[in-house]
């Protein structure tokens, strides 16, 4: 998904605005700061979405430690970021980019670099998320830096 950078640039440049001042979701503000779990939900995918959200709630400290943000994109332009509803945002560009219409539910992990790391048609368990992220070079460096700072 190396084209994600191009896609985000297109969103920024074209900033889809309607008469209601609805703007496209801009993922570039998360780049190099956060890892994203994008939860794409159709009318029939709510149970998986609820499970993904519940996973976050159960291990919130682990999610925060790994700089994870949960972005839920539901039908009828329902958008939540870390459980907080966002109004005046349009998720259709992202849904189209990730081909979400093919699935009742789709969960995608994006690294801090903006690249796709994992895609699943089920909610992704915390164990899977944490093991994947903790195996990444950037995360290993973060852990090393945390240990070093504790020794100071």
PEJO-V129485 format. One record per residue. N is the residue number from 1. SS is DSSP state (H for helix, E for strand, C for the rest). PHI is phi in whole degrees, 0 to 359 (none if undefined). Layout:
BEGIN
N,SS,PHI  N,SS,PHI
END
This chain:
BEGIN
1,C,none  2,C,293  3,C,279  4,H,300  5,H,299  6,H,298  7,H,299  8,H,298  9,H,298  10,H,298  11,H,299  12,H,296  13,H,293  14,H,266  15,C,10  16,C,307  17,C,241  18,C,245  19,C,296  20,C,268  21,C,58  22,C,271  23,E,246  24,E,289  25,C,290  26,C,253  27,H,280  28,H,298  29,H,290  30,H,267  31,C,299  32,C,69  33,C,246  34,C,223  35,E,263  36,E,245  37,E,250  38,E,259  39,E,252  40,E,258  41,E,238  42,C,261  43,C,303  44,C,262  45,C,258  46,H,293  47,H,296  48,H,293  49,H,298  50,H,298  51,H,295  52,H,298  53,H,295  54,H,296  55,H,303  56,H,298  57,H,298  58,H,295  59,C,239  60,H,304  61,H,299  62,H,295  63,H,295  64,H,296  65,H,300  66,C,263  67,C,58  68,E,271  69,E,236  70,E,262  71,E,247  72,E,254  73,E,244  74,C,259  75,H,293  76,H,58  77,H,61  78,C,283  79,E,229  80,E,230  81,E,239  82,C,51  83,C,83  84,E,258  85,E,294  86,C,242  87,C,261  88,C,59  89,E,230  90,E,242  91,C,257  92,H,299  93,H,299  94,H,292  95,H,301  96,H,294  97,H,301  98,C,271  99,C,55  100,H,294  101,H,296  102,H,282  103,C,233  104,C,280  105,E,208  106,E,213  107,E,240  108,E,229  109,E,260  110,E,247  111,C,285  112,C,299  113,C,282  114,C,89  115,C,271  116,E,290  117,E,251  118,E,201  119,E,226  120,E,216  121,C,269  122,C,232  123,C,300  124,C,268  125,C,293  126,H,300  127,H,302  128,H,295  129,H,300  130,H,294  131,H,297  132,H,297  133,H,295  134,H,294  135,C,273  136,C,281  137,H,305  138,H,296  139,H,292  140,H,301  141,H,293  142,H,299  143,H,297  144,H,300  145,H,295  146,H,298  147,H,296  148,H,298  149,H,293  150,H,291  151,H,282  152,C,291
END
